[in-house]
Amino acid sequence: MYRLQKSCGRIRKTVLTQPMPLDRIVKIHAQGNDFLLVPSTAWDTKKTETIKNLAHRRFGVGADQIVITNINTKTGQASLDIYNQDLSKATMCLNAAYACSQYLLSHDNTLAWSLNIGDCLFHAQPPHQLSFDATPFLSKPSHISIPHTPHAVQGLYRNTINEHFLIPTENPSLFPLEATAMTVLNSNQFPRGINISCYNWNGDTATVRTFERGVGPTYSCGSASLAVFLSSPQIRTQATIVQPGGHITFNATYHNGQPTTIYMQGQYSFIASILNQPNHPFD
């Protein structure tokens, strides 16, 4: 772990040998997505513009999303409110849930950490897994045809709390994802927008690329990975989803042919802690 400190106008990096206190603003990373964790005690709604600037790639620290955390170290419970760079609220982000779970485990892996995002409950499983109930993510899929794309395509609509259009293809790296996504998003089929992914299965491994609503081509999308996993034509108890930012491994338990519990494991890294002057948060 590292701590970034500003001294005489310069950034100084020092190695940390102890777990980072959970009352700090930190930057963490999972599968190509980076997040700023901001304790709820530091979240001043009158200074939202300052927090927005923190997420800016050129004028701040930079982050895909801002996660407001309320962490109880006595009970091992945490609630997360996730915001995009423009401070619009995100309904769900599995990569953020995974990254936060690993951050909490790195602080104390003896606690049975649980995390709430909206109505969904997640559990941090040592050493490196996140588990959750599959039920909220099991919407009925439907087949969709998009005739006016550069190459007329058929795909699967799947709602894993976030909405996804999944397009099977022989070679995701060559699929015209961006052009297809723009045509789909400019149509009237999805007035609220949708995430578009192309994918290909090879054994128990799927290669996936995603064009995320409001973001564009993204290194990784956790809910898109889960949507591909759940939409497999065969029941899979384990599979690996490979995206440009890294890979996610899902394991699932089943009852009567339906997944009941999902276990997720990806790549996590701690980037930095952001220190502020006492009594002057975000100034």
N, C-alpha and C positions, 0 to 999 in steps of 0.2 A: 504494500500500500504506500501511497505517497500523499504528502500534504503540499499544497501550493500556497505560498505566502508572498505577499508583496512587501518589499523592503527597498527604500530609496528608489522607487520607480521601477524596480526589477522584480521578476518572479523568481523565487527560490524554491527548489524542490528538495524535500527531505524525506528519508525513508521512515515509515512508521513501524514500530515493533509491537504496538498494542492496538486492540480493536478501536475503530473510530467511534467516538461518542455519537449517539443517535440524534443529538440536538443540533448537529451541524448540517449545513447545505452541502450536498455531495453530488458529484457526477459519476454515474455508473454506466455500464455498457453491456448489452446482450445481443448477440446475433446480428451485429451491424447497426443496432439502434442505440442511441445514447439518451440518457435521461438525467434531469436535474431533480433530486429529491429535496424538497423544501419542507421543513417541519411546520406543522400548522400553527405553532406558536410564533413563527416568523412571517406568516402569511397575513399581510395587511392589505385588505381589499382596496384601501385608498392608494396603495402603491403598486397596483397590478401592472402598470406600465413599466415600472422598474424591473419587475420579475419577467415581464415579456422581453425586455432588453437583455436580461441575463441569458435567455435562450437564443438570442441572435447570433448568427455564425460569425459576423464581422465585428460587432460592437459589444458582444457579451462573451459568455463562456461557451455558448453553443449547445443546443440539445434538440432532439426531435420532439420531445414532450417534457412537460413539467409535471411532477408528481407531488401533490401536497399530502404529507404523511401525518397521521395521528398514531403514535406508537406508544403502547403501554408495555414497558419492560417487566412489569411485575406479573402480568397475566399472559404475556406473549401474544397480544392481539394488536393488529394494525389495520387501519382503514386508509384507503388510497383514493384520492380524487385526481383524475388525470386530465391535463389540459394540453391542447395543441399549441404550437408556437404563437398563434393569433389569439390565444386564451379562450378559444371555443372548447367546450368540455367534450372529452372523448368518452364514449359509452364503455369501451373495453379495450384493453391492450394486454395480450398474453405475455408479450416480451417484457413489458413493464412489470407485470406481476412476477414473472420469473426472476428478473433482475433484482427486484426488491426483496424477494424471498431469499436470494443468495446473499444479499447485503445483510439481512437480519441474521442469517445463519453464521456469517463471518463475524458478527458481533458476539453472538452467543448460540452455539449449536446444541446446548442442553435444553433450551426452551422449545416447547411444541408451538412454534410460531403459526398463527393463522392470519390471513389477510382478507379483507373485504374490499371488493370493488362493486359498488351498487349492491345488488342482491346476490352476487356470487361470492362464495367462500372458497378460499384456496388454503392449502396447507404446505408449509415448507418441510421437505423430507430430507434429513441428512443422508449422505453428504451433499448431493447436488440436484435433488429433484423437487418438483412442485407437483402436488396432486390436487385434483378437484373433481367434483361431481359432474358427470357428463350431461346430465339431464337438461340444463339450460341451453346447451349447445346443439341439441338434437332436433332441429326443425326439419320438416319434411322437405327434401330436395325436389326441384322441378327442372325439366329440360327446357332450354331456351334456344331459339335460333335468331341470330343477328344477320340479316341478309345483306345489309348495305355497308359492310366492312370491307377493307381492301381484299380480303379473302373471306367469303361468306363462311361463318363458323357456327357451330353448335356447341353448347356448353351446358353446365349445370349451375342452377341458382341454389345457393346454400346460405342459410342465415346462422352464423355462429355468434350471435349477438351483434356482430358486425356483418353486413351483407356482402356476399361474394358471388362473382360470376367466374366459374372455373372452366377453362378451355383445355381439353386434352390435345396434345400435339406430339409429333415424333421427336422434335428437337426444340425445346424451349428457348435455347440461345439464339435460334434463327427466326423464331416466331415474331411477326411485326406487332409486338405487344403495345407499344405506345400509340401507333396509328389506330390500332383496333380499339384501344381504350378510349381515345378521344372521340371516335365515332360513337361508341356505346354511350359515353357520358353526355354527348350532345344530342342523343336521341331522347324520345319521350318515354322510354320504357322504364327508366329508373329516375324519377323526378328528385329523389333524395340523394342521388348519386350511388355509386357502388364501387367496391374494389374488384379489379379484374386480374385474374391470374391465369397463366398458362403452365401446364405441368405434363410430366411424363413419368410413368412408373417403370422401373426396372427391378424386378424382384420385390424386395421389401424396402426399396429406396425410391423416393420420388424427387425429381428435380423440379423446382418451382421458381417462377419469376412473377413479381406482383407489381401492378400499377395501383397505388393506393389513392383513394379518393382524397382530394385536397392536398396531396403530397407529390404524386407522380411516381416514377420508378423508384422503388425502395429496396434497400439491401435485404430487408427481411420483414415479414408480417406474421406474427404468431397466430392470429386467428385464421389467416389464409392457410397456413400450414396445417392447422387443426381441421379446417374445412376439407382440404385435400385428403387428409388421413381418414376422416369420417366418411368421405365419399368414395372410398376405394370399393371396387366392385366385389371384393371378397373380404371376409372378416379377417382383420389383422390384429393380433395381440401386440405386435411391435412393428414399428416402421421408422425410418429415418427420412426426414424432409430436408433436402439440400437447397439452400438459397444463396444468393451472392454474398450475403453477410455472414454465413455460417450455417450450421446444421442443427436441427432439433430432432431428438428421438422421443417418440411417443410410445408408451406402453398402455394397454387397456385391459380391464377386466370386463367380462360380459355376463349377462343373465338373459336367458331366452333370446339370444341373438342380438341383444342391444347392449352397447357399452354402458357401463355403470360408473366406473372410476377411471380417470385419465391421469397418467404420470408423464410429466414433461421434463426433459433435461436438455440444456443447451450450453452455450458458452457465455460465461460471465466474467467481467473484469471491473475492478474498482479503478477509477481514473484519478479523482482528486477531491479534496475537501476545500470549500471556499470559506475563508475566514473574513469576518467583518469587524469593524471597530465596535467595541462595547457600547451599547445603548444607541447605536446608529445603524440599525439593520438596513442593508441595501443602499445606504447613502454613499 
